[in-house]
Structures are given as structure tokens and as C-alpha cells.
Amino acid sequence: PAAVEWYRKAAAQGDILAQYQLGVCYEQGVGVLQNPGQAFEWYQKAAKYGYDRAQFSVGLCYGRGKGVLKDDTQAVVWIRRAAEQGHVDAMFMLGLCYEQGIGVPKDPVTAQEWKARAQEVQNQQGNQ
């Protein structure tokens, strides 16, 4: 709970990483009661400031209907924002959305492009 209090104080002062971490705490029930709605709210605060991990989490919340009404279109909007910043999981997920036509029209070419970009970034990270 001490970490949660630190996150809460830092988040209230606009610390983006603390906002994201507080979202993780609420999503997983670490130091607080599990609360998907609170998790979504904290993820969204950090996502609005461009934090890619939070943007991906917001997209997942929309895609799964956790803490917010399920909305595949909004899921893709947020996942794309993270993917455009190089978030590997978001790139791969965006490829799957195009492959399966979830939140976007089916587009196998765009699907393959995103998956290839994800693989490329993953390979670069593995070689460092």
C-alpha cells in the first residue's frame, strides 16, 4: 500500500508514469481493491499525455470492455497511437485488428505491414 500512496500523490501532481502505475494497481488489485473503472480512468489520464503503454492499455480496455463500454473503434484508435510510437505489442495487435476486421475494415496488406514492423522492432530490441 505504501507504493500505491506514493503513486497517488505523484499522479495527483501530474506524474504520467505514476498515473499509469496506479492504473496497473487498480487493474490487478495490487495494494487496492481491483477496480477496472478506476484502472481505465488512470490509464486514460496518462494516455492523453502520449504515454504509449497507457495508450495501449486504454485500447485494451475498450477492446475488452473492462472499465468502459466495449468499443472496437476506440480500441483501434488508442492501439494505433501506441503502435505509431513503436510499442511492439500495439503494433502486433493493430496488425491483428486489420487481419480480422476488428474496429477497422479487413485489410491483409496493412495487417502484414504492422506485423512486419512489430517484428522488425522486436529484432532490433533483441540485438541491443
N, C-alpha and C positions, 0 to 999 in steps of 0.2 A: 503493500500500500504506500510506502514511502516514495517509491518511484512514480506512482500514479499522482501523488500530491505534487511532486516536482513537475511532472508533465502538465498538470492542471494549471499551475502557476505560470509556467513558461508559455503554455498555449494561450492563456488569457492575455499575455503580453504580445501575442502575435508570432511566437516561435513556430514556424511551419513544421519542423521535424517533431516537435512536441505535440502539435495538433495531430499529426499522422500517428504517432505512437499511442496517443490517447485513443484514437480510433481503433488501433490494434487491440488495446486493452479491453475496450468495450466489445469488440467483435469476438475475442477469445475468452472473455471473462477472467482476465488476469488482474487481480487486485481490486476488481469491481464486479458487480453482477453483470453477466452477459446482457448486452442491450444493443441489438442490431440498429435500432433507430439512432441511438447516440453515436455508434460507430460510424454510420453514414454521415451524420452531421459533422463530426470531426474530420473525417476523410475529405468531405466536401470543402471545408474551410481551407485545408492545406492544398487541395487540388486547384482551387481558384487562384492560388499564387503560383501555379505552374509546377508543383512537385509531382514528378512523374509517377512515383509509387502510389501516391494518394489518388492521382487521376485514374490509374489502373484499378485501384480498389473501388473507386466510385463507379467505374464501368462494370466491375464485377457485381457490385450491389444492385445496380439497375438490371443487369442480366439475370441475376438470381432472384430478384425481388426480395432482397434482405435489407430491411430497414427503410425501404422505399418501394413504391409500386413498381412491379416489373415493367420495363420499357426497353425493348431491344434497340430502338433507335438511339435513345440516350446512352445506352451501354456502349454502342459503337462510337458515338461522339467522344466519350471520355477515354475509351480504349485507344482511339486514334490519336488523341492528344499525347498520351503516354508513349505510344509507338513512334510518333514523329520525333520524340526526344531520345529515341534509342532504347527504350525499355524493351528488352528481349521478349519477355512473356507477353507483353502487349502486342508486339509485332506478330508473334505467332498466333495469338488469339484473334487479331484482326484478320489474318490470313484465313483462319477457320471460319470467321463470320462471312467473308466473301465466298469461301468454298461452299458453305452450307446455306447462304442467303439469309443469315440472321441479322436483322436490323439494316441490311443493305441488299440490293439486288445481287443475285448469284453472279459471280464474275471469276471464273477459274484463272484467268490471266493475272488479275490483281491479287488473287489469293496466293498464287505461286510467287509473285514478286515479294509480298510481305513475308512469306515463309523463308524465301531465299535471303532476304535482308536480315531476318532474325538469325538464321544460321551463320551468316557472314559475321555479324556482331558477336555471336557466341564463340565462333572460331577465333576472332581477334582477342576476345577476353581470355580465352584459354591459352593463347600463346604469349601472354604477358608475364 
